[in-house]
Amino acid sequence: MSAPAPAPATVDLGDPATFATHDLDGFWRTLRDTAPVHWNPPVDGRRGFWVLSRHDDILTTYRDDRNFTSERGNVLVTLLGGGDAGAGRMLAVTDGHRHHELRKILQRVLSPRVLDEVARTVRANTRRWIREAVESGGCDFAQQIAARIPMTTISNLLGVPGQDQDHLLGLTRTALSTDDEDVDEVDSEMARNEILMYFMDLVEERREAPGDDVISMLVASAIDGVPLTDEDVVLNCYSLIIGGDETSRLTMIDCVRTLAARPGEWRRLKRHEVAVDTAVDEVLRWASPTMHFGRSVVRETELHGVRLRPGEIVTLWHASGNRDERVFDRPGVFDLGRTPNRHLAFGYGPHFCVGSYLAKVEIAELLIALRDFTTGFEQTGEALPIRSNFLTGFSTLPVRFEPDPAGLDAPAGPKE
């Protein structure tokens, strides 16, 4: 028998420790059923905010850029901190015409057609690293594989030198998803500033000597005839490195951890009983690495009889919406064959993740490599959870692999 859900009044969603110490499945179910628009009250001088837990309410709010804005921040750390310095310049916290034009620029370089060559590199790297891990018997999957695939991919797109990638990975963890209790908000802010300064140096280099990377493309871009400033480019590089690394990495870790605990689903994948693309969507729904995004109210509106007033913060919780019984059949079951699958892992509406195609490629290549090179795997030690009120997942995952001789001895290239 499962434990009762914690009372809504006792759960503070603004505190990162909440997610490290509570199983919130029952809490989210209670909110969806009884308080779909829930007030998280002020705590220790921190502002209160509204919490949306139902899938359809989240979609409605994502679509509504008339009553809600992202330009005052789109995650709790900035919404509660008084705003985002990138507002109006960084894609994620820009609305209206400028958002539309900036999105078009980024979509050109992140489109499936342009990313074909990148996808081939993702495939080669993933297969090499999984093969090495399987042949050696095991590894810390989080540190040795999941940390490498997305960071290498997005760094290559941005033109980040290989010798700098581990440094950037460490900074992104400190900025958003540390597992170290000694890292406080000051440390996270310093890490975010260091990432921005790093990209400022790269932007200056690309203005002097352009290449064929994303930074060079951004440097040469303009909106309504006005070139992007150095700050515009830097802020969007920051957004791409954070989005391109953190969410994919945490999803991959959760994927392997979940499959290790569910041998039946692993066998379905191994036996080609489920399509890889379908499996990818379920992996994303299940992991829901980005727990929430947020908006600020700009015009008074009403939802479920609750009046939302200008200036108030509204948070949209994927962690709940992706388990909503009103949308998903048996949402608490991990089903690699689930279809349809209207998950919210990439958001929705005008701000739907521009890197979604690349993230799906990375997860798909991981699943294919695991299917080809191992007959199974098991978690051999504790997975250490990260501490965040924005992202969820694990920073360590020790795994032991059973080699598949048929796959390891096969010619190079994935089986279809």
N, C-alpha and C positions, 0 to 999 in steps of 0.2 A: 504494500500500500504506500503510495507516494505521500510525502510530507505536505501539509497544508501550505498554500501560497502565503508568502509574507504579506502582511497588511500593507496596502498602498502607502499609508501614512508613515510607515517605518522605512521605506526604501527611498534613498536619495540618489537619483540618477545623475546628479552632477558630480558625485564623488567616485573617482576611479576605483577606490577600494570596494565599492559596492559590487562590482562585477567580478572581482577576485574572490569574494567571500560568500556570494549568494548564487544559488540556482534560481534563475528568474523565470523559468517556464511557467510556473503556476501564477506568478505575479502578473505576467503578461496576459495570461488567459483571463484572470480576474478583471484586468483593465478592459480587455476587448469585450467582455460580457457585461460589465457593470459601469464602467467609466471610460468610454472611448476617447473622451477629451478630459484628461486628468491634469490636475494642478500639482506640480512639484514645488513645494513652498520654498521660500528663501531659507538659506542655512548659513550661519556664520558670516553674515554680511553679503553673501552671494545672492544674486537675484533669483526669483522664482521663474518658472517657465511652464508652458503647456506641453503636454505629452500626447501625441496621437499614436494609437496602437493598432488600428484596423487598416488592413490592406487598402480598401477602397478610399478611405479618408486620406491616406498618404498619397495615393494617386491624384485625388482631387486637388490637394494642396500643391503638389508638384506642378500640376497644369496651370494653376492660378497665379499668374504673375501680375495680376491687377491688384489683388488684396494682400499679396505677400511678396517680400523681396529677399534676395540673398546678399544684397549689397551692404548689409550691416554685419556680415559674418554668416557662415553656413555650418559651423560646428560649435559645440558648446563652449570650447575654450575661448573662441573669439567673440561669440555672442554675449557671453557673460563678462568678457573682459572689456566690453565697450565698443567693439567693432573690429574690422579687419583692415590692416594697412593696405591690402591689395584691392580693396573695393573699387570697382569701376575700371580696373586694369587687368586683374587676374580672372581668367575665364570663369572659374567656379563661383566668384563673388561679383559678377557683372551681369546686368540684366539689359533688356531692351535691344536697341539697334546695335550698340557696340558689342554686346554679347554675341549677337547673330553674326556680325562681321568677323569677330575674333575666332568664333567657332569654325567658320568657313576656312580660315587660314589653317587652323590646327587639323581640321578634317582632311585637308589636302595631303598632309604628310602622314596621317594615320589611317588612310583609307586602305581597304584590303588590297587594291591593285598596287599601291605604292609599297605595301608591307610584304609583298611576296618574297622578296629576297631576305628580309628580316625573318620571316617565318621559316625559311630554309635554315638559317643560322640557329634559330631557336631549336629546331628539330635536331640538328647535328650536335649542339651543345648538350641538350637534354639527354639524348641517347648515350653520349659519351660518359656523362657524369653518372647516370643511372647504371650503366654497364659496369663502370669502375666500382660503384658502391656494392652492386650485387656480387661481383667477383671477389671483393674483399670480405664479404660476409655481412657487412652492416656499416652503419655510420650514424652520426647525429643528422638526421635528414634535414632538420630545420637549418642547421648551421652550414652543412656541407653541400646541400643541393638546393633547397628552397631559397636560401639566401643568395645563390649565384644566378639562377635562371633569370628572374625579372630584372635584377640590378644590372646584370651584364647587358641584357637586351635594351633597356631604356637608356643606359649609359652610352651604348654604341650609337643609338639614334641621336642622342644629344651631342655626341662627339667628346664624351668624357674619357680621358686617357685611362687605360687599364690599371695603371698604378694608383689611381685615385679612387677606384671604385669601392674598395673596402672601407676607406675613410668616409666616403659618402654614405655607405650602408650604416656605419656606426652612428653617423649624425642623424639619419632618418629615424633610427630606432629611438635615440634619445629624444628627438623632437616629438614623437607621437606614440611609441609603443614599447617603452622600456619595461624590463622585468625587474629592475633594480629599485627597491623601496627608497634608496638614498637619493635618487634622482627626483628633484622637485621641479616646480613650474619655472623657476629661474634657469635651471639647467636646460630644460626643454626650449625655453625662449632663446638662450644662447646658442643652442644647436641650430634652431631655425635661422637665426641671424648669420651663423657661420655658413650655412648652405647658400643663403642669399649672396654673401660676399664671395663665396667660391664661384658662383655663376656670373657675378659681375666681372670677375677677372676673365672668365671664358668669353663673355660677350665682347669685352675690349679686344681680346685676341682675334675674334672672328671679324670684327669691323676692320681690323688691319689685314687679315688674311682669311677670307671666307673659304668654307669648304662645302661639302655636300651633306652636312648634318642639319638637324632641326634648328639649332641655334643660328646657323648661317641663314637659313630660310626665314626665321623670324626677324633677324636683323634687316633683311631686305624687304620686309613686308610693310604695308601701310593700310590704314583704315580711312576711307573718305579722303584719300590723297595725303594724309598725314602719317609719316613714318612712325613705327613703334619706337618708343624711347628705350633707352637701356633698362630703365626700371620695369617697363612693360615686359620686355623679353625675360628679364631675370625672374620676375614674379611667376610667369607662365612656365619657365623651366623648373622652378621650385614645385609648382603644382604637378607637373609631369613626372618629376622624379619621385615625389611622395606617392602620387596615385599609381604610377607605373611599378613601383617596388612594393609598397606596403600591402596593398590589397591582394595582389597576386601571390606574394610570398605567404601570407597568412592563410589564404585559401588552399594552397598546395599542402601546407603543413596539416591543416585540418582534414584534407582529403585523405592523406596517408594514414593519419591517426584513426579516422572513421572507418576506412576500409580494413585496417588491421583488426578492428573490433567487430567487424561484420563480414565474416568469411563467406557467407551466402551471397552477398552483393559482389564481393571480389570474384567469386566463381562466375557469376553472370558476365562480368566484364571480361574475365580471362577466356571464357568460352565464346566470346563474340555474340552473346545473347542480347546485348543492349548496344545501341549505337553510341559511339563516343560523344557525338555532339549532344545527345540527350543526357548522357551521364555528366557532361560538363555543367549543364544547367542545374542538375540536382546537387552537384558538388558546391556550386555557387550559392544556391538557396540554403543549403544546410549550413555552410560556413558563415554566411552573412557577415563577412569580415568588417564591413563598415556598419556599425550598429545604428547610427543615426545620421541624419543631416538636419539642418535647421533653417528657419526662415524668421523674418520679423514681420509683424502685421503693419501694413501701411494704410489700410482702410478698414473701418469697423465692419466686421462680418460675423456670421453666426454658424456654428456647427454643432449638431445634436443639442440644440437649445442653449448652448454655451456662447456667450458674447465674447468675441475676441477683439481687443481694442488696440488702436495704433500704438506702436512702440513695444508691444508685448512680444515675447519670444515663443515660437511654436517649434517643437522638435518632432521629427518624423522618424519613427523607430522601425527600421528594416528588421531588427532582431525579433520584433513581434509580428510585423506584417507578413514575413516569410513563413510564419507558423499559423496564419489565420485560417481557422476551420471553415470560414465562410467562402474561402477561395481554393484551399488545398484539401484534397481528400487524404485523410490520415496524415496530417502535417508532421506528426512526431515520428514518422517512419522514413528512414533514408532509403529511397527507391530510385536506383539509377535509371530505371525505365519510365520514370514519371513524365507524363505528357497529358495535357498541356502543363506548362510550368511558367507561370507569370511571376517569377521571382523579382525582387527589387534590388538585387545586389548591385546593379549599375545605376540605380536611381530611375527617374522617369521624366518624360516631358522635355522642355528646352535644355535642361541640364543633364540629360542622359550621358553617361560617361563616354567621352570621345575615344578612350583607349579600350573600349569593350572588346573589339575584335582581337586586339593583341593579347589581352588577358585570356580570352577563350583559346587562342592558339597555344599559349603557354601551358594551360591546364590540359588541353587535349594531348599535346605532345608528351606531357608527364604520364598521363593515363596509358597512352600507346606504348611508351617505353617500359612502364611497369608490366603491362600485359605481355610484352614480348620477351623480357629478360628474366622475369622471376615467376615462380609458381605460387609464391605467397610470401608474406612477411608478418612480423610481429613486433609490437612495441616492447622494448626490453628494459625500459626505465621510465621514470616520471617525466611527463611533459610539463615544463614550467610555463604557467600562464603569464601573459603580459599584463601590465597595469595601465588601463586607459578607460575613459568614458566615451571614446569615439570608435576605437578598433577593438576587436576581440580575436583571440587566438593564442598561440603558444610560441615561445622563443626557442625551445629545445624539444627534440623528439628522437630519442635513441631507438633505432630500428635494426632488426636482423632480417636479412633476405635469404630466401631459398632460391638458388639459381635454376633457371630453366635451360638445360643444355641445348634444346632445340632452337631456342631463340638466340642464345649466345654464340652458337656455331653457325647461324644463318648468315648469308651475305648481308652487307651493310644496307640500310634502308628499312623503314618500318613496314610491317605487314599491313595490308589493307583489310 
